[in-house]
Amino acid sequence: MVYTVQFSTAAEEDLERLFDFILQRELESASGDLDIPERALQAIKDGIGFLRSSPFACRKLGDSPFVRELVITFGSAGYVALYEIVDNSTVVIGAIRHQREDDYH
């Protein structure tokens, strides 16, 4: 079975925020690598692609078996995507954060 993965408005805003943060960090660095923001977005896309086939494989968040977190490795930390399996064919990404952030926004 293949699931359709959709992004909430908040998750889309999270992607923009995360990209802007990495881009700004690299622009301000003496040895900045402007490929890093694109590679980070690609790592997130690749990780989320996993949900198309195996959304139940990730860890549950709370009491619901349908609300889960996907850990996405990137560099020394990575990202975490909060998502919900809404029916037998759809997954909705609710939020994305960096692993070092306190919580979802």
C-alpha positions as CSV (number, residue, x, y, z in Angstrom):
1,M,0.0,0.0,0.0
2,V,1.2,3.5,-0.8
3,Y,0.2,6.4,1.3
4,T,-0.2,10.0,0.1
5,V,1.8,12.4,2.2
6,Q,0.5,15.9,2.7
7,F,1.9,18.9,4.5
8,S,-0.1,21.1,6.8
9,T,0.4,24.8,6.5
10,A,2.3,24.8,9.7
11,A,4.7,22.1,8.4
12,E,5.3,24.1,5.2
13,E,6.1,27.1,7.3
14,D,8.4,25.0,9.4
15,L,10.3,23.9,6.3
16,E,10.8,27.6,5.3
17,R,11.9,28.5,8.8
18,L,14.4,25.7,9.0
19,F,15.8,26.5,5.5
20,D,16.1,30.2,6.3
21,F,17.9,29.4,9.6
22,I,20.5,27.1,8.0
23,L,21.0,29.5,5.1
24,Q,21.5,32.5,7.4
25,R,23.9,30.4,9.5
26,E,26.0,29.5,6.5
27,L,26.0,33.0,5.1
28,E,27.4,34.3,8.4
29,S,30.0,31.6,8.7
30,A,33.5,32.3,7.3
31,S,33.6,28.9,5.8
32,G,29.9,28.8,4.9
33,D,28.7,26.0,2.6
34,L,25.6,27.1,0.7
35,D,24.9,23.6,-0.4
36,I,24.0,22.6,3.2
37,P,20.5,24.2,3.2
38,E,19.5,22.3,0.1
39,R,21.0,19.0,1.4
40,A,19.0,19.5,4.7
41,L,15.8,19.9,2.7
42,Q,16.6,16.9,0.6
43,A,17.3,14.8,3.8
44,I,13.8,15.9,5.1
45,K,12.2,15.0,1.8
46,D,13.9,11.6,1.7
47,G,12.9,10.9,5.3
48,I,9.3,11.8,4.7
49,G,9.3,9.7,1.6
50,F,9.7,6.7,3.9
51,L,6.2,7.4,5.2
52,R,4.7,6.6,1.8
53,S,5.2,2.9,2.5
54,S,5.7,2.5,6.2
55,P,4.0,5.2,8.3
56,F,3.3,2.7,11.2
57,A,7.1,2.0,11.6
58,C,7.9,5.2,13.4
59,R,7.5,5.8,17.1
60,K,4.1,6.7,18.6
61,L,3.6,10.1,20.2
62,G,1.1,10.0,23.1
63,D,-1.8,7.6,23.4
64,S,-3.0,7.6,19.8
65,P,-1.6,4.9,17.5
66,F,-2.0,7.3,14.6
67,V,0.1,10.2,15.8
68,R,3.7,9.5,15.4
69,E,7.2,11.0,15.0
70,L,9.7,10.4,12.3
71,V,13.4,11.0,13.2
72,I,15.4,12.3,10.2
73,T,19.1,12.1,10.4
74,F,21.2,15.0,9.1
75,G,24.7,15.9,10.2
76,S,25.3,15.6,14.0
77,A,21.6,16.0,14.8
78,G,18.8,16.1,12.4
79,Y,15.1,16.7,12.3
80,V,11.8,15.3,13.7
81,A,8.5,15.3,11.8
82,L,5.2,15.0,13.7
83,Y,2.6,13.3,11.6
84,E,-0.8,11.7,11.7
85,I,-2.1,8.7,9.8
86,V,-5.5,10.1,9.0
87,D,-6.9,7.1,7.0
88,N,-5.8,4.0,5.2
89,S,-4.2,6.1,2.4
90,T,-3.2,9.5,3.8
91,V,-0.5,10.8,6.1
92,V,-0.5,14.5,7.2
93,I,2.8,16.1,8.3
94,G,1.8,18.5,11.1
95,A,5.1,20.0,12.1
96,I,8.8,19.7,11.6
97,R,11.5,20.8,14.0
98,H,15.3,20.5,14.4
99,Q,16.2,17.8,17.0
100,R,17.8,20.5,19.2
101,E,14.7,22.6,19.4
102,D,12.7,22.4,22.6
103,D,9.4,21.3,21.0
104,Y,7.2,21.8,18.0
105,H,6.0,25.4,17.3
